[in-house]
C-alpha cells in the first residue's frame, strides 16, 4: 500500500535495504554541502559582487551562474536591494537546491520525482486514492505531495492497521478532515473490494506505490474495480517500481511487503486488459546506463530526478489511463 515508510514522510515503499549506508552518506554530504555554502556566503561580505554571485552559485547550486541569474542578483546587489544573507537564503530555499539535494540521495530523489508526477495529474472533483495514507499527516499522500487542484472529496482507501505489514501498522486510523483543497474521507478496507462505491462515481483514481503490494491476480480485481467506479472519460493514474531496474538493484523485492514488481510490458498488458486506454507512458528517475549495462548505478538513477518518456528505463513506472 501507499503507506508512509519508516524514515519517510511521503507515502510509498521504504528505502532499498541494500543502499542504506550509501543513502546515509549521501544525506550527510548534502548537509555538509549546505553548511559549506552558508560558511562561504558568510565570509563574502567584503568580496566584490560578481565574486559573491559566482561563489554562491558554485557552492550551493554546484554550477556557474546563468546569464539571467547573474544579471538579476548583480542588479539587486548594486541597487542596495539585496544583502549577502538574503542572497544565500534565496539560493538555499530555491527549488533548484532541493533538486541538488535530491540528486545525492536515491530515496529523496524518488520522492521528488513522485511529487512532480502527482502535481501533473489532471483536476478532478471526486478522487479515490488507493493506499494513500501519510502516517505523519492527516491530509494523506496526494495533498502533501503537491496535488494542486481543489476537489469536492478525496477518499483514501487503506487497510485497517491490524491487517498491514509491520512496516506500516503504526499510526492507527485517521479521522475525516477538511484540507486546504477539499474534504478528505478515510475508508479502511482492502483496495481489492471497491463495492462500497457506486458505478461512475469518481473522476480520478490514483494508485501511488500500491499495486505492487497485492498479488498479480488480485491486481486484476483492483484495476477492474477502478474501471467500474470511474466516470466515462475519468482517469486512472499509478506509479510503481519497474522490475527491469529493481531486479538489477537486488534480487529480492525492494520492499518486503511487495508481492510483484512489474515490467512496463506486464503492467501495460494488465491495464489494457482491464479496459483502460493508456494516454501517458512515463517513468520516474531515468537509468539509461543502468539498463544498457545491466549494472545498477544508484548515482545515475538518483541524479536523473524527474518525469521521463522512457518508462522501461526508469526506476519507477508512471501511467495515466482513461476510461473510454
WOMOJO-V514124 format. One record per pair of residues at least 6 apart in sequence whose ideal C-beta (glycine too) atoms are under 7 Angstrom apart, sorted by the first residue. I is the first residue (numbers start at 1). J is the second residue. If there is no record, write none. Layout:
i: {I	I}
j: {J	J}
This chain:
i: {1	1	1	1	1	1	2	2	2	2	2	2	2	2	2	3	3	3	3	3	3	3	4	4	4	4	4	4	5	5	5	5	6	6	7	8	8	9	9	10	10	10	10	10	11	11	11	11	11	12	12	12	13	13	13	13	14	14	15	15	16	16	16	18	18	19	19	22	23	23	23	26	26	27	29	30	30	30	34	36	37	37	37	38	40	40	41	41	41	41	44	44	44	45	49	49	49	50	52	52	53	53	53	53	54	56	56	56	57	57	57	58	60	60	60	61	61	61	61	62	73	73	76	91	99	99	101	102	102	102	102	103	103	103	103	104	105	106	106	106	109	109	109	110	110	110	110	112	113	113	113	113	113	114	114	114	114	115	115	116	116	117	117	117	117	117	118	118	118	118	119	119	119	120	121	121	121	121	122	122	123	124	124	124	124	125	125	125	126	126	126	126	126	126	127	127	127	127	127	127	128	128	128	128	128	128	129	129	129	129	129	129	129	129	130	130	130	130	130	130	130	131	131	131	131	131	131	132	132	132	132	132	132	133	133	133	133	133	134	134	134	135	135	137	138	138	139	139	139	140	140	140	141	142	142	143	143	150	150	151	151	152	152	153	153	153	154	154	155	155	156	156	157	157	157	158	159	159	160	161	161	161	165	167	173	173	174	176	176	176	177	191	191	192	192	192	192	194	194	197	199	199	200	200	200	201	202	202	202	202	203	203	204	204	204	205	205	205	205	206	207	208	209	209	211	211	211	211	212	212	212	212	212	212	212	213	213	213	214	214	215	215	216	219	220	220	223	223	223	224	226	227	227	227	227	230	230	232	233	233	234	235	235	235	236	236	237	238	239	239	239	239	240	240	240	240	241	241	241	242	242	242	242	242	242	242	242	242	243	243	243	244	244	244	245	245	245	245	245	246	246	248	248	248	248	249	253	262	264	264	264	267	268	271	271	271	276	276	276	277	277	277	278	278	279	279	279	280	280	281	281	282	282	282	282	282	282	283	283	283	283	283	283	283	283	284	284	284	284	284	285	285	285	285	285	285	286	286	286	286	286	287	287	287	287	287	287	287	288	289	289	290	290	290	290	291	301	307	308	311	311}
j: {131	158	159	168	210	213	11	12	131	132	133	141	208	209	210	11	131	133	135	158	164	168	10	11	133	134	135	136	12	13	14	167	14	167	15	107	111	134	136	111	134	141	144	145	132	134	141	208	209	114	208	209	209	241	254	255	167	255	23	107	249	250	254	249	250	106	298	298	105	106	107	104	105	105	104	101	104	105	92	59	59	60	92	88	55	59	56	84	87	88	52	55	84	84	74	77	78	74	84	87	65	70	73	74	65	87	88	91	63	64	65	64	91	92	97	91	96	97	100	100	82	87	82	97	112	305	108	108	109	112	305	109	302	303	305	302	302	298	301	302	285	302	305	284	285	315	316	305	284	285	305	306	307	145	208	239	284	145	146	306	307	239	282	284	307	318	142	145	146	147	146	147	148	307	147	204	206	237	204	235	149	149	151	203	204	151	152	203	151	152	153	201	202	203	151	154	202	203	204	206	155	157	197	202	205	229	140	141	142	154	155	156	157	206	157	191	205	206	207	210	222	157	158	191	207	208	210	140	141	142	156	206	208	140	141	156	158	174	140	141	144	170	171	144	174	177	177	179	184	154	156	184	208	154	206	179	181	181	182	181	182	182	183	182	183	185	182	184	185	187	184	186	187	189	191	188	188	190	188	169	172	173	257	257	186	188	186	184	185	186	184	210	222	214	218	221	222	225	229	229	228	229	230	231	232	229	229	230	231	234	231	234	234	235	237	226	229	230	236	237	238	239	239	240	219	222	238	240	240	241	258	259	260	261	262	257	258	259	222	259	259	260	260	270	270	274	270	271	274	274	236	274	275	276	323	236	323	323	322	323	323	320	321	322	276	321	320	319	284	316	317	318	262	267	316	317	254	261	316	263	264	283	311	312	314	315	316	317	261	262	263	263	291	312	287	290	291	314	315	254	261	290	294	295	296	296	261	317	311	312	317	317	278	278	319	321	321	322	323	321	322	324	319	321	320	321	322	319	320	311	319	307	308	309	311	318	319	308	310	311	313	314	316	317	318	307	314	315	316	318	301	304	305	314	315	316	304	308	310	313	314	297	300	301	304	313	314	315	313	297	300	296	297	300	301	313	315	318	314	317	318}
